Amino acid sequence: MNQDQKERLFRCFCEARKTQGFFSSCLDKSSTKEERDVLIELVQDYARASNKIKDYCLENYHNNP
């Protein structure tokens, strides 16, 4: 994995975490159970996405620094 690829994945990871944080902050402002359920699902989706990127990077950086 070259440096450009590593940087791109890191940016994707950061954006996924940023979006996850944004949806988390919206939980306090949700007014209905349905809104809260949707936001919780989105937070979980972005947590899974960022964890996938992190795991991929750890696996590939460890094998190919």
CHARMM-style PDB file with segment names, atoms N, HN, CA, C and O in Angstrom:
ATOM      1  N   MET     1       0.859  -1.168   0.000  1.00  0.00      PROA
ATOM      2  CA  MET     1       0.000   0.000   0.000  1.00  0.00      PROA
ATOM      3  C   MET     1       0.908   1.234   0.000  1.00  0.00      PROA
ATOM      4  O   MET     1       1.769   1.382   0.868  1.00  0.00      PROA
ATOM      5  N   ASN     2       0.706   2.108  -0.976  1.00  0.00      PROA
ATOM      6  HN  ASN     2       0.007   1.987  -1.681  1.00  0.00      PROA
ATOM      7  CA  ASN     2       1.565   3.300  -1.040  1.00  0.00      PROA
ATOM      8  C   ASN     2       1.020   4.410  -0.134  1.00  0.00      PROA
ATOM      9  O   ASN     2      -0.070   4.296   0.425  1.00  0.00      PROA
ATOM     10  N   GLN     3       1.791   5.466  -0.004  1.00  0.00      PROA
ATOM     11  HN  GLN     3       2.677   5.559  -0.458  1.00  0.00      PROA
ATOM     12  CA  GLN     3       1.443   6.557   0.918  1.00  0.00      PROA
ATOM     13  C   GLN     3       0.128   7.233   0.544  1.00  0.00      PROA
ATOM     14  O   GLN     3      -0.657   7.577   1.428  1.00  0.00      PROA
ATOM     15  N   ASP     4      -0.127   7.428  -0.746  1.00  0.00      PROA
ATOM     16  HN  ASP     4       0.511   7.148  -1.464  1.00  0.00      PROA
ATOM     17  CA  ASP     4      -1.389   8.054  -1.171  1.00  0.00      PROA
ATOM     18  C   ASP     4      -2.585   7.205  -0.754  1.00  0.00      PROA
ATOM     19  O   ASP     4      -3.599   7.737  -0.303  1.00  0.00      PROA
ATOM     20  N   GLN     5      -2.467   5.898  -0.901  1.00  0.00      PROA
ATOM     21  HN  GLN     5      -1.643   5.466  -1.267  1.00  0.00      PROA
ATOM     22  CA  GLN     5      -3.546   5.002  -0.506  1.00  0.00      PROA
ATOM     23  C   GLN     5      -3.774   5.060   1.003  1.00  0.00      PROA
ATOM     24  O   GLN     5      -4.915   5.083   1.463  1.00  0.00      PROA
ATOM     25  N   LYS     6      -2.692   5.083   1.762  1.00  0.00      PROA
ATOM     26  HN  LYS     6      -1.765   5.064   1.387  1.00  0.00      PROA
ATOM     27  CA  LYS     6      -2.800   5.166   3.219  1.00  0.00      PROA
ATOM     28  C   LYS     6      -3.487   6.468   3.628  1.00  0.00      PROA
ATOM     29  O   LYS     6      -4.361   6.468   4.494  1.00  0.00      PROA
ATOM     30  N   GLU     7      -3.091   7.566   3.008  1.00  0.00      PROA
ATOM     31  HN  GLU     7      -2.381   7.566   2.305  1.00  0.00      PROA
ATOM     32  CA  GLU     7      -3.681   8.859   3.336  1.00  0.00      PROA
ATOM     33  C   GLU     7      -5.167   8.906   2.969  1.00  0.00      PROA
ATOM     34  O   GLU     7      -5.974   9.465   3.711  1.00  0.00      PROA
ATOM     35  N   ARG     8      -5.521   8.327   1.841  1.00  0.00      PROA
ATOM     36  HN  ARG     8      -4.865   7.872   1.238  1.00  0.00      PROA
ATOM     37  CA  ARG     8      -6.921   8.302   1.413  1.00  0.00      PROA
ATOM     38  C   ARG     8      -7.758   7.502   2.408  1.00  0.00      PROA
ATOM     39  O   ARG     8      -8.842   7.936   2.799  1.00  0.00      PROA
ATOM     40  N   LEU     9      -7.266   6.351   2.814  1.00  0.00      PROA
ATOM     41  HN  LEU     9      -6.385   5.999   2.497  1.00  0.00      PROA
ATOM     42  CA  LEU     9      -7.997   5.545   3.782  1.00  0.00      PROA
ATOM     43  C   LEU     9      -8.109   6.258   5.123  1.00  0.00      PROA
ATOM     44  O   LEU     9      -9.141   6.179   5.789  1.00  0.00      PROA
ATOM     45  N   PHE    10      -7.054   6.948   5.513  1.00  0.00      PROA
ATOM     46  HN  PHE    10      -6.215   7.012   4.972  1.00  0.00      PROA
ATOM     47  CA  PHE    10      -7.104   7.688   6.770  1.00  0.00      PROA
ATOM     48  C   PHE    10      -8.157   8.795   6.697  1.00  0.00      PROA
ATOM     49  O   PHE    10      -8.890   9.015   7.661  1.00  0.00      PROA
ATOM     50  N   ARG    11      -8.236   9.486   5.569  1.00  0.00      PROA
ATOM     51  HN  ARG    11      -7.641   9.307   4.785  1.00  0.00      PROA
ATOM     52  CA  ARG    11      -9.266  10.527   5.397  1.00  0.00      PROA
ATOM     53  C   ARG    11     -10.671   9.911   5.458  1.00  0.00      PROA
ATOM     54  O   ARG    11     -11.580  10.481   6.060  1.00  0.00      PROA
ATOM     55  N   CYS    12     -10.833   8.748   4.831  1.00  0.00      PROA
ATOM     56  HN  CYS    12     -10.094   8.285   4.341  1.00  0.00      PROA
ATOM     57  CA  CYS    12     -12.133   8.060   4.887  1.00  0.00      PROA
ATOM     58  C   CYS    12     -12.487   7.696   6.323  1.00  0.00      PROA
ATOM     59  O   CYS    12     -13.626   7.873   6.755  1.00  0.00      PROA
ATOM     60  N   PHE    13     -11.502   7.186   7.058  1.00  0.00      PROA
ATOM     61  HN  PHE    13     -10.577   7.042   6.707  1.00  0.00      PROA
ATOM     62  CA  PHE    13     -11.711   6.843   8.460  1.00  0.00      PROA
ATOM     63  C   PHE    13     -12.143   8.077   9.256  1.00  0.00      PROA
ATOM     64  O   PHE    13     -13.100   8.024  10.028  1.00  0.00      PROA
ATOM     65  N   CYS    14     -11.435   9.174   9.061  1.00  0.00      PROA
ATOM     66  HN  CYS    14     -10.657   9.217   8.434  1.00  0.00      PROA
ATOM     67  CA  CYS    14     -11.751  10.411   9.786  1.00  0.00      PROA
ATOM     68  C   CYS    14     -13.150  10.910   9.452  1.00  0.00      PROA
ATOM     69  O   CYS    14     -13.884  11.337  10.343  1.00  0.00      PROA
ATOM     70  N   GLU    15     -13.522  10.861   8.188  1.00  0.00      PROA
ATOM     71  HN  GLU    15     -12.926  10.514   7.464  1.00  0.00      PROA
ATOM     72  CA  GLU    15     -14.859  11.317   7.792  1.00  0.00      PROA
ATOM     73  C   GLU    15     -15.940  10.419   8.377  1.00  0.00      PROA
ATOM     74  O   GLU    15     -16.988  10.907   8.800  1.00  0.00      PROA
ATOM     75  N   ALA    16     -15.698   9.120   8.406  1.00  0.00      PROA
ATOM     76  HN  ALA    16     -14.846   8.723   8.062  1.00  0.00      PROA
ATOM     77  CA  ALA    16     -16.680   8.204   8.990  1.00  0.00      PROA
ATOM     78  C   ALA    16     -16.861   8.505  10.473  1.00  0.00      PROA
ATOM     79  O   ALA    16     -17.988   8.527  10.966  1.00  0.00      PROA
ATOM     80  N   ARG    17     -15.762   8.736  11.188  1.00  0.00      PROA
ATOM     81  HN  ARG    17     -14.846   8.718  10.788  1.00  0.00      PROA
ATOM     82  CA  ARG    17     -15.843   9.077  12.616  1.00  0.00      PROA
ATOM     83  C   ARG    17     -16.518  10.432  12.822  1.00  0.00      PROA
ATOM     84  O   ARG    17     -17.302  10.607  13.754  1.00  0.00      PROA
ATOM     85  N   LYS    18     -16.213  11.373  11.960  1.00  0.00      PROA
ATOM     86  HN  LYS    18     -15.576  11.231  11.202  1.00  0.00      PROA
ATOM     87  CA  LYS    18     -16.825  12.709  12.055  1.00  0.00      PROA
ATOM     88  C   LYS    18     -18.342  12.610  11.855  1.00  0.00      PROA
ATOM     89  O   LYS    18     -19.113  13.226  12.591  1.00  0.00      PROA
ATOM     90  N   THR    19     -18.755  11.838  10.865  1.00  0.00      PROA
ATOM     91  HN  THR    19     -18.129  11.337  10.268  1.00  0.00      PROA
ATOM     92  CA  THR    19     -20.180  11.669  10.589  1.00  0.00      PROA
ATOM     93  C   THR    19     -20.854  10.927  11.734  1.00  0.00      PROA
ATOM     94  O   THR    19     -21.969  11.266  12.132  1.00  0.00      PROA
ATOM     95  N   GLN    20     -20.177   9.919  12.259  1.00  0.00      PROA
ATOM     96  HN  GLN    20     -19.272   9.643  11.936  1.00  0.00      PROA
ATOM     97  CA  GLN    20     -20.705   9.195  13.407  1.00  0.00      PROA
ATOM     98  C   GLN    20     -20.915  10.159  14.580  1.00  0.00      PROA
ATOM     99  O   GLN    20     -21.945  10.109  15.252  1.00  0.00      PROA
ATOM    100  N   GLY    21     -19.960  11.013  14.814  1.00  0.00      PROA
ATOM    101  HN  GLY    21     -19.124  11.054  14.268  1.00  0.00      PROA
ATOM    102  CA  GLY    21     -20.080  12.003  15.885  1.00  0.00      PROA
ATOM    103  C   GLY    21     -21.226  12.969  15.659  1.00  0.00      PROA
ATOM    104  O   GLY    21     -21.942  13.330  16.594  1.00  0.00      PROA
ATOM    105  N   PHE    22     -21.397  13.386  14.411  1.00  0.00      PROA
ATOM    106  HN  PHE    22     -20.816  13.093  13.652  1.00  0.00      PROA
ATOM    107  CA  PHE    22     -22.494  14.304  14.094  1.00  0.00      PROA
ATOM    108  C   PHE    22     -23.841  13.655  14.397  1.00  0.00      PROA
ATOM    109  O   PHE    22     -24.699  14.269  15.032  1.00  0.00      PROA
ATOM    110  N   PHE    23     -24.030  12.407  13.942  1.00  0.00      PROA
ATOM    111  HN  PHE    23     -23.333  11.908  13.427  1.00  0.00      PROA
ATOM    112  CA  PHE    23     -25.291  11.721  14.203  1.00  0.00      PROA
ATOM    113  C   PHE    23     -25.482  11.492  15.704  1.00  0.00      PROA
ATOM    114  O   PHE    23     -26.602  11.571  16.210  1.00  0.00      PROA
ATOM    115  N   SER    24     -24.400  11.212  16.404  1.00  0.00      PROA
ATOM    116  HN  SER    24     -23.491  11.148  15.994  1.00  0.00      PROA
ATOM    117  CA  SER    24     -24.490  11.042  17.865  1.00  0.00      PROA
ATOM    118  C   SER    24     -24.971  12.322  18.529  1.00  0.00      PROA
ATOM    119  O   SER    24     -25.788  12.283  19.449  1.00  0.00      PROA
ATOM    120  N   SER    25     -24.461  13.459  18.059  1.00  0.00      PROA
ATOM    121  HN  SER    25     -23.797  13.490  17.312  1.00  0.00      PROA
ATOM    122  CA  SER    25     -24.878  14.740  18.653  1.00  0.00      PROA
ATOM    123  C   SER    25     -26.347  15.040  18.365  1.00  0.00      PROA
ATOM    124  O   SER    25     -26.995  15.755  19.129  1.00  0.00      PROA
ATOM    125  N   CYS    26     -26.861  14.508  17.293  1.00  0.00      PROA
ATOM    126  HN  CYS    26     -26.335  13.927  16.672  1.00  0.00      PROA
ATOM    127  CA  CYS    26     -28.272  14.721  16.951  1.00  0.00      PROA
ATOM    128  C   CYS    26     -29.210  13.909  17.841  1.00  0.00      PROA
ATOM    129  O   CYS    26     -30.397  14.219  17.934  1.00  0.00      PROA
ATOM    130  N   LEU    27     -28.685  12.873  18.495  1.00  0.00      PROA
ATOM    131  HN  LEU    27     -27.720  12.622  18.419  1.00  0.00      PROA
ATOM    132  CA  LEU    27     -29.532  12.050  19.358  1.00  0.00      PROA
ATOM    133  C   LEU    27     -30.195  12.877  20.456  1.00  0.00      PROA
ATOM    134  O   LEU    27     -31.359  12.657  20.792  1.00  0.00      PROA
ATOM    135  N   ASP    28     -29.451  13.823  21.006  1.00  0.00      PROA
ATOM    136  HN  ASP    28     -28.506  14.001  20.732  1.00  0.00      PROA
ATOM    137  CA  ASP    28     -29.998  14.660  22.067  1.00  0.00      PROA
ATOM    138  C   ASP    28     -31.153  15.526  21.577  1.00  0.00      PROA
ATOM    139  O   ASP    28     -32.033  15.903  22.352  1.00  0.00      PROA
ATOM    140  N   LYS    29     -31.141  15.832  20.309  1.00  0.00      PROA
ATOM    141  HN  LYS    29     -30.427  15.527  19.680  1.00  0.00      PROA
ATOM    142  CA  LYS    29     -32.153  16.734  19.755  1.00  0.00      PROA
ATOM    143  C   LYS    29     -33.343  15.987  19.151  1.00  0.00      PROA
ATOM    144  O   LYS    29     -34.324  16.606  18.739  1.00  0.00      PROA
ATOM    145  N   SER    30     -33.250  14.651  19.098  1.00  0.00      PROA
ATOM    146  HN  SER    30     -32.453  14.149  19.432  1.00  0.00      PROA
ATOM    147  CA  SER    30     -34.348  13.893  18.493  1.00  0.00      PROA
ATOM    148  C   SER    30     -35.564  13.961  19.411  1.00  0.00      PROA
ATOM    149  O   SER    30     -35.446  13.906  20.635  1.00  0.00      PROA
ATOM    150  N   SER    31     -36.719  14.083  18.795  1.00  0.00      PROA
ATOM    151  HN  SER    31     -36.815  14.128  17.800  1.00  0.00      PROA
ATOM    152  CA  SER    31     -37.925  14.290  19.588  1.00  0.00      PROA
ATOM    153  C   SER    31     -38.831  13.066  19.652  1.00  0.00      PROA
ATOM    154  O   SER    31     -39.689  12.972  20.530  1.00  0.00      PROA
ATOM    155  N   THR    32     -38.649  12.148  18.742  1.00  0.00      PROA
ATOM    156  HN  THR    32     -37.953  12.225  18.028  1.00  0.00      PROA
ATOM    157  CA  THR    32     -39.502  10.956  18.757  1.00  0.00      PROA
ATOM    158  C   THR    32     -38.642   9.696  18.849  1.00  0.00      PROA
ATOM    159  O   THR    32     -37.446   9.721  18.558  1.00  0.00      PROA
ATOM    160  N   LYS    33     -39.261   8.617  19.250  1.00  0.00      PROA
ATOM    161  HN  LYS    33     -40.232   8.597  19.487  1.00  0.00      PROA
ATOM    162  CA  LYS    33     -38.566   7.333  19.317  1.00  0.00      PROA
ATOM    163  C   LYS    33     -38.091   6.911  17.923  1.00  0.00      PROA
ATOM    164  O   LYS    33     -37.009   6.344  17.772  1.00  0.00      PROA
ATOM    165  N   GLU    34     -38.906   7.192  16.918  1.00  0.00      PROA
ATOM    166  HN  GLU    34     -39.785   7.652  17.041  1.00  0.00      PROA
ATOM    167  CA  GLU    34     -38.545   6.819  15.555  1.00  0.00      PROA
ATOM    168  C   GLU    34     -37.290   7.564  15.093  1.00  0.00      PROA
ATOM    169  O   GLU    34     -36.396   6.976  14.483  1.00  0.00      PROA
ATOM    170  N   GLU    35     -37.235   8.866  15.392  1.00  0.00      PROA
ATOM    171  HN  GLU    35     -37.961   9.343  15.888  1.00  0.00      PROA
ATOM    172  CA  GLU    35     -36.042   9.646  15.040  1.00  0.00      PROA
ATOM    173  C   GLU    35     -34.820   9.089  15.747  1.00  0.00      PROA
ATOM    174  O   GLU    35     -33.760   8.922  15.143  1.00  0.00      PROA
ATOM    175  N   ARG    36     -34.973   8.804  17.020  1.00  0.00      PROA
ATOM    176  HN  ARG    36     -35.833   8.940  17.512  1.00  0.00      PROA
ATOM    177  CA  ARG    36     -33.867   8.263  17.811  1.00  0.00      PROA
ATOM    178  C   ARG    36     -33.400   6.918  17.248  1.00  0.00      PROA
ATOM    179  O   ARG    36     -32.199   6.668  17.142  1.00  0.00      PROA
ATOM    180  N   ASP    37     -34.349   6.059  16.891  1.00  0.00      PROA
ATOM    181  HN  ASP    37     -35.325   6.262  16.978  1.00  0.00      PROA
ATOM    182  CA  ASP    37     -34.005   4.746  16.334  1.00  0.00      PROA
ATOM    183  C   ASP    37     -33.217   4.882  15.031  1.00  0.00      PROA
ATOM    184  O   ASP    37     -32.243   4.164  14.808  1.00  0.00      PROA
ATOM    185  N   VAL    38     -33.647   5.808  14.175  1.00  0.00      PROA
ATOM    186  HN  VAL    38     -34.439   6.391  14.356  1.00  0.00      PROA
ATOM    187  CA  VAL    38     -32.944   6.032  12.902  1.00  0.00      PROA
ATOM    188  C   VAL    38     -31.533   6.536  13.169  1.00  0.00      PROA
ATOM    189  O   VAL    38     -30.575   6.066  12.555  1.00  0.00      PROA
ATOM    190  N   LEU    39     -31.404   7.488  14.082  1.00  0.00      PROA
ATOM    191  HN  LEU    39     -32.182   7.869  14.581  1.00  0.00      PROA
ATOM    192  CA  LEU    39     -30.089   8.048  14.385  1.00  0.00      PROA
ATOM    193  C   LEU    39     -29.160   7.012  15.009  1.00  0.00      PROA
ATOM    194  O   LEU    39     -27.973   6.963  14.687  1.00  0.00      PROA
ATOM    195  N   ILE    40     -29.701   6.183  15.902  1.00  0.00      PROA
ATOM    196  HN  ILE    40     -30.665   6.223  16.164  1.00  0.00      PROA
ATOM    197  CA  ILE    40     -28.884   5.122  16.502  1.00  0.00      PROA
ATOM    198  C   ILE    40     -28.387   4.167  15.425  1.00  0.00      PROA
ATOM    199  O   ILE    40     -27.228   3.754  15.446  1.00  0.00      PROA
ATOM    200  N   GLU    41     -29.246   3.821  14.499  1.00  0.00      PROA
ATOM    201  HN  GLU    41     -30.188   4.157  14.482  1.00  0.00      PROA
ATOM    202  CA  GLU    41     -28.850   2.933  13.404  1.00  0.00      PROA
ATOM    203  C   GLU    41     -27.748   3.569  12.555  1.00  0.00      PROA
ATOM    204  O   GLU    41     -26.805   2.889  12.152  1.00  0.00      PROA
ATOM    205  N   LEU    42     -27.865   4.858  12.284  1.00  0.00      PROA
ATOM    206  HN  LEU    42     -28.632   5.410  12.611  1.00  0.00      PROA
ATOM    207  CA  LEU    42     -26.837   5.554  11.507  1.00  0.00      PROA
ATOM    208  C   LEU    42     -25.504   5.612  12.263  1.00  0.00      PROA
ATOM    209  O   LEU    42     -24.443   5.419  11.670  1.00  0.00      PROA
ATOM    210  N   VAL    43     -25.565   5.875  13.555  1.00  0.00      PROA
ATOM    211  HN  VAL    43     -26.427   6.032  14.036  1.00  0.00      PROA
ATOM    212  CA  VAL    43     -24.343   5.884  14.368  1.00  0.00      PROA
ATOM    213  C   VAL    43     -23.674   4.517  14.288  1.00  0.00      PROA
ATOM    214  O   VAL    43     -22.460   4.426  14.108  1.00  0.00      PROA
ATOM    215  N   GLN    44     -24.455   3.464  14.420  1.00  0.00      PROA
ATOM    216  HN  GLN    44     -25.442   3.537  14.566  1.00  0.00      PROA
ATOM    217  CA  GLN    44     -23.904   2.107  14.357  1.00  0.00      PROA
ATOM    218  C   GLN    44     -23.328   1.801  12.977  1.00  0.00      PROA
ATOM    219  O   GLN    44     -22.274   1.173  12.870  1.00  0.00      PROA
ATOM    220  N   ASP    45     -24.008   2.237  11.930  1.00  0.00      PROA
ATOM    221  HN  ASP    45     -24.864   2.747  12.017  1.00  0.00      PROA
ATOM    222  CA  ASP    45     -23.508   2.012  10.567  1.00  0.00      PROA
ATOM    223  C   ASP    45     -22.140   2.670  10.358  1.00  0.00      PROA
ATOM    224  O   ASP    45     -21.222   2.060   9.809  1.00  0.00      PROA
ATOM    225  N   TYR    46     -22.023   3.916  10.804  1.00  0.00      PROA
ATOM    226  HN  TYR    46     -22.769   4.411  11.250  1.00  0.00      PROA
ATOM    227  CA  TYR    46     -20.752   4.614  10.617  1.00  0.00      PROA
ATOM    228  C   TYR    46     -19.662   4.076  11.534  1.00  0.00      PROA
ATOM    229  O   TYR    46     -18.483   4.120  11.183  1.00  0.00      PROA
ATOM    230  N   ALA    47     -20.038   3.571  12.697  1.00  0.00      PROA
ATOM    231  HN  ALA    47     -20.996   3.535  12.983  1.00  0.00      PROA
ATOM    232  CA  ALA    47     -19.060   2.919  13.574  1.00  0.00      PROA
ATOM    233  C   ALA    47     -18.525   1.662  12.890  1.00  0.00      PROA
ATOM    234  O   ALA    47     -17.321   1.406  12.912  1.00  0.00      PROA
ATOM    235  N   ARG    48     -19.415   0.883  12.286  1.00  0.00      PROA
ATOM    236  HN  ARG    48     -20.393   1.091  12.268  1.00  0.00      PROA
ATOM    237  CA  ARG    48     -18.980  -0.316  11.559  1.00  0.00      PROA
ATOM    238  C   ARG    48     -18.068   0.054  10.391  1.00  0.00      PROA
ATOM    239  O   ARG    48     -17.055  -0.604  10.153  1.00  0.00      PROA
ATOM    240  N   ALA    49     -18.432   1.109   9.667  1.00  0.00      PROA
ATOM    241  HN  ALA    49     -19.255   1.644   9.860  1.00  0.00      PROA
ATOM    242  CA  ALA    49     -17.622   1.533   8.514  1.00  0.00      PROA
ATOM    243  C   ALA    49     -16.223   1.954   8.960  1.00  0.00      PROA
ATOM    244  O   ALA    49     -15.229   1.531   8.368  1.00  0.00      PROA
ATOM    245  N   SER    50     -16.142   2.772   9.985  1.00  0.00      PROA
ATOM    246  HN  SER    50     -16.949   3.116  10.466  1.00  0.00      PROA
ATOM    247  CA  SER    50     -14.822   3.225  10.432  1.00  0.00      PROA
ATOM    248  C   SER    50     -14.018   2.070  11.017  1.00  0.00      PROA
ATOM    249  O   SER    50     -12.799   2.022  10.856  1.00  0.00      PROA
ATOM    250  N   ASN    51     -14.682   1.146  11.688  1.00  0.00      PROA
ATOM    251  HN  ASN    51     -15.673   1.185  11.819  1.00  0.00      PROA
ATOM    252  CA  ASN    51     -13.962  -0.018  12.211  1.00  0.00      PROA
ATOM    253  C   ASN    51     -13.441  -0.918  11.088  1.00  0.00      PROA
ATOM    254  O   ASN    51     -12.360  -1.496  11.201  1.00  0.00      PROA
ATOM    255  N   LYS    52     -14.211  -1.033  10.012  1.00  0.00      PROA
ATOM    256  HN  LYS    52     -15.090  -0.563   9.920  1.00  0.00      PROA
ATOM    257  CA  LYS    52     -13.739  -1.807   8.854  1.00  0.00      PROA
ATOM    258  C   LYS    52     -12.480  -1.180   8.267  1.00  0.00      PROA
ATOM    259  O   LYS    52     -11.517  -1.878   7.950  1.00  0.00      PROA
ATOM    260  N   ILE    53     -12.499   0.127   8.126  1.00  0.00      PROA
ATOM    261  HN  ILE    53     -13.281   0.694   8.384  1.00  0.00      PROA
ATOM    262  CA  ILE    53     -11.326   0.826   7.589  1.00  0.00      PROA
ATOM    263  C   ILE    53     -10.141   0.641   8.526  1.00  0.00      PROA
ATOM    264  O   ILE    53      -9.035   0.335   8.082  1.00  0.00      PROA
ATOM    265  N   LYS    54     -10.373   0.829   9.828  1.00  0.00      PROA
ATOM    266  HN  LYS    54     -11.272   1.077  10.189  1.00  0.00      PROA
ATOM    267  CA  LYS    54      -9.302   0.674  10.813  1.00  0.00      PROA
ATOM    268  C   LYS    54      -8.718  -0.735  10.761  1.00  0.00      PROA
ATOM    269  O   LYS    54      -7.499  -0.901  10.734  1.00  0.00      PROA
ATOM    270  N   ASP    55      -9.580  -1.748  10.748  1.00  0.00      PROA
ATOM    271  HN  ASP    55     -10.571  -1.613  10.770  1.00  0.00      PROA
ATOM    272  CA  ASP    55      -9.107  -3.131  10.718  1.00  0.00      PROA
ATOM    273  C   ASP    55      -8.324  -3.423   9.443  1.00  0.00      PROA
ATOM    274  O   ASP    55      -7.293  -4.094   9.477  1.00  0.00      PROA
ATOM    275  N   TYR    56      -8.820  -2.917   8.330  1.00  0.00      PROA
ATOM    276  HN  TYR    56      -9.658  -2.372   8.303  1.00  0.00      PROA
ATOM    277  CA  TYR    56      -8.116  -3.103   7.060  1.00  0.00      PROA
ATOM    278  C   TYR    56      -6.730  -2.473   7.118  1.00  0.00      PROA
ATOM    279  O   TYR    56      -5.743  -3.080   6.704  1.00  0.00      PROA
ATOM    280  N   CYS    57      -6.667  -1.267   7.628  1.00  0.00      PROA
ATOM    281  HN  CYS    57      -7.469  -0.773   7.964  1.00  0.00      PROA
ATOM    282  CA  CYS    57      -5.377  -0.564   7.712  1.00  0.00      PROA
ATOM    283  C   CYS    57      -4.422  -1.269   8.668  1.00  0.00      PROA
ATOM    284  O   CYS    57      -3.240  -1.425   8.362  1.00  0.00      PROA
ATOM    285  N   LEU    58      -4.922  -1.690   9.811  1.00  0.00      PROA
ATOM    286  HN  LEU    58      -5.882  -1.564  10.060  1.00  0.00      PROA
ATOM    287  CA  LEU    58      -4.057  -2.383  10.765  1.00  0.00      PROA
ATOM    288  C   LEU    58      -3.492  -3.660  10.164  1.00  0.00      PROA
ATOM    289  O   LEU    58      -2.316  -3.978  10.337  1.00  0.00      PROA
ATOM    290  N   GLU    59      -4.335  -4.374   9.465  1.00  0.00      PROA
ATOM    291  HN  GLU    59      -5.291  -4.116   9.325  1.00  0.00      PROA
ATOM    292  CA  GLU    59      -3.906  -5.621   8.837  1.00  0.00      PROA
ATOM    293  C   GLU    59      -2.858  -5.353   7.741  1.00  0.00      PROA
ATOM    294  O   GLU    59      -1.856  -6.062   7.647  1.00  0.00      PROA
ATOM    295  N   ASN    60      -3.093  -4.348   6.936  1.00  0.00      PROA
ATOM    296  HN  ASN    60      -3.907  -3.771   7.012  1.00  0.00      PROA
ATOM    297  CA  ASN    60      -2.202  -4.070   5.816  1.00  0.00      PROA
ATOM    298  C   ASN    60      -0.958  -3.308   6.239  1.00  0.00      PROA
ATOM    299  O   ASN    60       0.115  -3.529   5.677  1.00  0.00      PROA
ATOM    300  N   TYR    61      -1.076  -2.421   7.210  1.00  0.00      PROA
ATOM    301  HN  TYR    61      -1.948  -2.242   7.666  1.00  0.00      PROA
ATOM    302  CA  TYR    61       0.120  -1.702   7.689  1.00  0.00      PROA
ATOM    303  C   TYR    61       1.035  -2.653   8.428  1.00  0.00      PROA
ATOM    304  O   TYR    61       2.258  -2.571   8.321  1.00  0.00      PROA
ATOM    305  N   HSD    62       0.431  -3.552   9.174  1.00  0.00      PROA
ATOM    306  HN  HSD    62      -0.563  -3.618   9.261  1.00  0.00      PROA
ATOM    307  CA  HSD    62       1.234  -4.521   9.944  1.00  0.00      PROA
ATOM    308  C   HSD    62       2.019  -5.418   8.993  1.00  0.00      PROA
ATOM    309  O   HSD    62       3.176  -5.747   9.254  1.00  0.00      PROA
ATOM    310  N   ASN    63       1.394  -5.808   7.901  1.00  0.00      PROA
ATOM    311  HN  ASN    63       0.454  -5.541   7.688  1.00  0.00      PROA
ATOM    312  CA  ASN    63       2.045  -6.703   6.939  1.00  0.00      PROA
ATOM    313  C   ASN    63       2.914  -5.965   5.942  1.00  0.00      PROA
ATOM    314  O   ASN    63       3.888  -6.519   5.434  1.00  0.00      PROA
ATOM    315  N   ASN    64       2.569  -4.716   5.656  1.00  0.00      PROA
ATOM    316  HN  ASN    64       1.777  -4.265   6.069  1.00  0.00      PROA
ATOM    317  CA  ASN    64       3.290  -3.932   4.646  1.00  0.00      PROA
ATOM    318  C   ASN    64       3.495  -2.496   5.136  1.00  0.00      PROA
ATOM    319  O   ASN    64       2.812  -1.591   4.657  1.00  0.00      PROA
ATOM    320  N   PRO    65       4.395  -2.267   6.055  1.00  0.00      PROA
ATOM    321  CA  PRO    65       4.545  -0.906   6.616  1.00  0.00      PROA
ATOM    322  C   PRO    65       4.963   0.118   5.577  1.00  0.00      PROA
ATOM    323  OT1 PRO    65       5.127   1.295   5.901  1.00  0.00      PROA
TER     324      PRO     65
END
